[in-house]
Amino acid sequence: MNIIMGRRMMKAIGLGLTLAVAGASFGQSGVKKRMDLKELVIGGGCFWCVEAVLEDLKGVEKVESGYAGGHVFPVTYEEVCTGRTGVAEVVKVFYHSDQISSADILKMFFVSHDPTTLNRQGPDSGTQYRSVIFYTTNEEKELAQNVIKDITTEKLYANKIVTTLEPLTNYQRAEEYHQNYFAKYEKASEAEKAKMNTGYCAYVVSPKVTKFRQKYASKLKKG
């Protein structure tokens, strides 16, 4: 009986060790996955538009609307709208670097807005709507410079690119009602849309998002 019990205990210990090793491997895999998740902070006009365009890209985990730069912190949406804070409407893109590269994120950013109009995107004007890439390291700055150089060489735009490269300062997540604004609009009932900025979503955001989705369908998530 003691021998049998001993064997059972040994098997149990062996099984426990196997599970522990498997658990450790899974944990390491999880850490690696989190390490692969990187961030970019960019601005190209109204953050509703930029967020709606980029969040459907393959490899993008999520996109957060926010504010960055300027000399006022913390700041409110109403203050940013005055154009006197130096703060830009931006999005923070969280993406898996093993699925989509930083360069590809930036290239999609450049084709999703007009980087040649100074402090303006369509009907929106002011420094808060400037085309901007915020960097946290010299490597990120150099990457942005190289992407701009490539786009300029390819003559994607007839006019000069005026996108600014700025060190990331004063980043702040925007108010909750701004998060996934256009996604909420698309799913909203007519009664709910009546309480939202329907005109802007229908005539500014929607055409831009629709055009992007059609042109770059192969780069978007399915479903």
Sequence and secondary structure as in RCSB ss.txt:
>XXXX:A:sequence
MNIIMGRRMMKAIGLGLTLAVAGASFGQSGVKKRMDLKELVIGGGCFWCVEAVLEDLKGVEKVESGYAGGHVFPV
TYEEVCTGRTGVAEVVKVFYHSDQISSADILKMFFVSHDPTTLNRQGPDSGTQYRSVIFYTTNEEKELAQNVIKD
ITTEKLYANKIVTTLEPLTNYQRAEEYHQNYFAKYEKASEAEKAKMNTGYCAYVVSPKVTKFRQKYASKLKKG
>XXXX:A:secstr
 HHHHHHHHHHHHHHHHHHHHHHHHHHHHHHHHHHHEEEEEEEES HHHHHHHHTTBTTEEEEEEEEEESS SS 
 HHHHHTT S EEEEEEEEEETTTS HHHHHHHHHHSS TTSTTEETTEESGGG EEEEESSHHHHHHHHHHHHH
HHHTT SSS    EEEE  S EE  GGGTTHHHHHHH  HHHHTTS HHHIIIIIHHHHHHHHHHTGGGB   
